[in-house]
Amino acid sequence: MIYYFSGTRNSRYAAMRLGSLTGEDVRFIPQVDPYLESPDAQADRSIGFVFPVYAWGVPPIVLDFIRRLPESMIEDIRKRQLPVWCVATCGDETGMAVDMLRKALGSRGVSLAGAWSLIMPNVYVLLPGFGTDSHEIETRKLHDSIGRLESIAERVNSGRWEEDVHLGPWPGLKTALVYPLFRKWGVNTRKWHYTEACIGCGKCSMACPVGNIAMIDGRPKWGSDCTSCCACYHVCPTRAAQYGSVTRRAGQYFFKD
């Protein structure tokens, strides 16, 4: 089984491709009730988590999902000795995100057998200094991801567990300082708004992975359950979805299936 979370579809692409290459079923975390989960004794050979790196850490929605898994499932994983692994998609580096996931699993009595990072196009645009890649870099990253995913799948299939992640410089410092601030202040739904360029197409609402955007009188209204994935901004065809003033000149990227 592969559980994944994704906003702009980078991690969705990775999870779907890995599911195809490993034969594991793939499930989207926001659509799964963790309290009802249990491994499939006939099909599951491993448990994988695929997620984007947020502020050099793990998206809170993924950590919450792990915390809420029933003890019966955790016991089954231990009893059957199912290997648990992860793939962290990132624009450039992971920081200590994998270590954060390891600790979350460890708090449930489960160890992390393998971990890999997957470099994908940058998508975070909500703070100064962050932005999307050039077309050339974006194209190269997507091309390189094909072979990388095949290599990861081969290791999962053969049980060659390893930790192969690009931490980047000062990973511990970045995760320890930035991630707590991101969790507390990095998601400000009041800053999301639409401009007069909005055409009421509803693409932002459809792209939101947690259903946080309602279309009211043909215009989007953001709720309080935002994950800061930026999907609504990137998918908007007229750039009408904006976050304060910081996204006015930012680029757009949305993985196209």
N, C-alpha and C positions, 0 to 999 in steps of 0.2 A: 504494500500500500504506500502511495505517495500522497502526502498532504502538502498543499501549497497555498501561499497567499501571493497575490499580485494585483497591482494597480494599473500600470501602463503595459502590462502583458509580457514583460521580459521574463519574469519568473514563471508565468503561465506557459510560455513557449518552452522554457527549460523543463518544467515538470511534464508537459505533454510529450516532449521528445524522449525524456528519460523513461516515461511510462511505456512508450512504444518500444524502446530498445531493451527494457528489462522485463516486460510482460506484467508489470505491477499496475494495479488499478490506480487512478488518479482522482483525488477529491479536493475540491475548493473549500478551504477552511471556513469562510463565511457562510457556506451552505451546509455545514455539517454540525449536528448537535453532538458535542463531545461526550455528553453524559450517556449517549446511546451507542458509542463506538465500541467495537471489539474486532480483533484481527480475524481474517478469514482463514480458517485452518486448512482449507483446501487450496487457496490461491496465494496467500501472502508468504513470501520468502524473506522479506525484510520490511522495515518501516523507514520511509524517507521523508524528510522535511525540506521543502524548497521555498525560499523566501528572499526578498530583497533586503539589503543592508540599510538600516535606517540610523543615521547619526552614529555610525560605527557600532551599531548594536542590532538587536533582533526586534522586528516590529512587535509592539505590545500585543496585538491581536494573536500572534503566534504563541507568545509566552502564556497568555491567558488560556489559549486552547490546550496547551500542555498541562497547565495546572488543573483544568477541569475534566481531563480524561478520567474515566471511572477506574477505581482500583482494580476491578476485575480485568480490565484490559491491560493494565500495567503488570498484573500478576501473570497474565497469559504471555506477555512478551518475555518476561523473565523465565517462566516455566519452559517455553518453547525455544528459548535462547535466540529470539529473532534479533538480528543485528539492526541497529538504528543508525542512520546516516543522514547527512544533510548536504545541500548545495546552497551556498549563499551567493546570490547575484549582486554584483556591485559595479559601479562605474570605474573604479580604480583599485579600491582596497577595502578590506573588511574590518580593520581594527580588531577588537576582541569579541566580535559578534559570535563566533563559533564557541568561544569559551563561555559566553553568556548562555548560549543554548545548552552547552554541556552541563552547566550548573543547574539550569531549569530541569533538565532530564534527571540529573543526579538527585535533585530534591524529591523525585518520584521513585528513586531506586533503580534508574535505568542508565546504562552507560552509553556513550556515543562511540560507535565503532569506526566510522569514517566521516571525513568532512572535506569538501572541495569548494573553492570559490570559482565563480564564472564571471569573467569580465563582460559586461554588456554596456550599451550606450547609457550615458548619464541622463537622469530625468529630473533630479531635484533642482528646483528653481525658486524656492521660497525664501532664500536668504541671499544677501549680497555676497558675491564671490563664488556662487554656485551657478551652474548652467549646463546647457546641453552641449554635446560634442559637435564638431564640424562634420559635414557630410562625409568627408574622407575617413575620419576616425570612426564615425558611426558604422560605415560600410565595412571597415577592417574588423571592428569588434564583432559584428554579426557574422562575418565570414569565419573568423577564428573560433567562434562559439560552436560551430558545427563539429569540428574535430575534437574540441574539448569535451563536448557532451558525449560523443562516441567513446572517448577514452574513459570518462567517468562511468558510463554504463558498463563497459567491459570489466572494470574493477568491481563494480557492484555485483555483476553476474558471476564473477569468479571468486568473490569473497576476498579480494586483495584490499584490505582495509588500510587506509592511510589518512593523514591530515595534510592536505595540499592546498593551502590558502595563502593569498597575498595579503599579509597583515598591513603593510605600509609602514611608514616611519612613525615612531611614538604611538603605537597602537593602544597600549594601556592607558596612556594619558588622555588620548582622544576619547576613548570609550568612557573612561571614568568621569571626565569633565563635561563632555558634550551631551552624551546620551541622557543623563538625568535632567538636564536643562530642556532637551527636546521633549521628553515625556511631560514635563510640567508646563512649558511655555511654547513648544514648537508647533502646537496645533491650535490655532486661534480661528475658529470658524467665523467669527465676526468680520474678519478681513476678506472673506470670500464674497464676491459680488459680481453682478453682470453689468455690462455697459450697454449703451444704445445700439451697439453692433449685434446684439443678440437677435437671432431670427426664430427662436422658439423651437429649434429642431429636436431638443430633448436628448442629444447625444451625451451631454454631461451627466444627465440622470442615469442613462443606460450604462455608462462607463463606470460609475461609482461602484466599487466592489462591495460596499456595505449598505447600499441603498440609502445613502444619507442625503440625496438631493431629490426633492419633490418638484414636479412641474405644476405651478399654480398660476392659473390664468395665462398659460403659455410661456411662463418665465421660471427659471430655476430658483429654488429656495433651499439654502444649505441648512441642515440640521446640526445637532451637536455631536454626532457620532462620526467625526472625521478622522481618517487615519493618516492624513497628510501625504497621500500617495501621488497627488498632482494629476491624476487621470483626467479629471474634469477640465483642467486647464489645457492639457496636451491634446485632448480629443476635439476641442472646440474648433469648428471650421472657420469661425470669424474672429477668433481670439477675444471673444466677449467675456469669457470666464476669467476673472482676474483676482489676484490675492494682494490686496492693498495696492501699492504702486510698484512693488518690486518686480512684478511679472510683465510690466508694460513692454520692455524691450528684450525679454527672455525668448529663447528659441522654443520650439515644440518638438516632441518626439512621442510616438505611440506605436508600439510594435504591431505591424500589419501581418495578419495570418496569411 
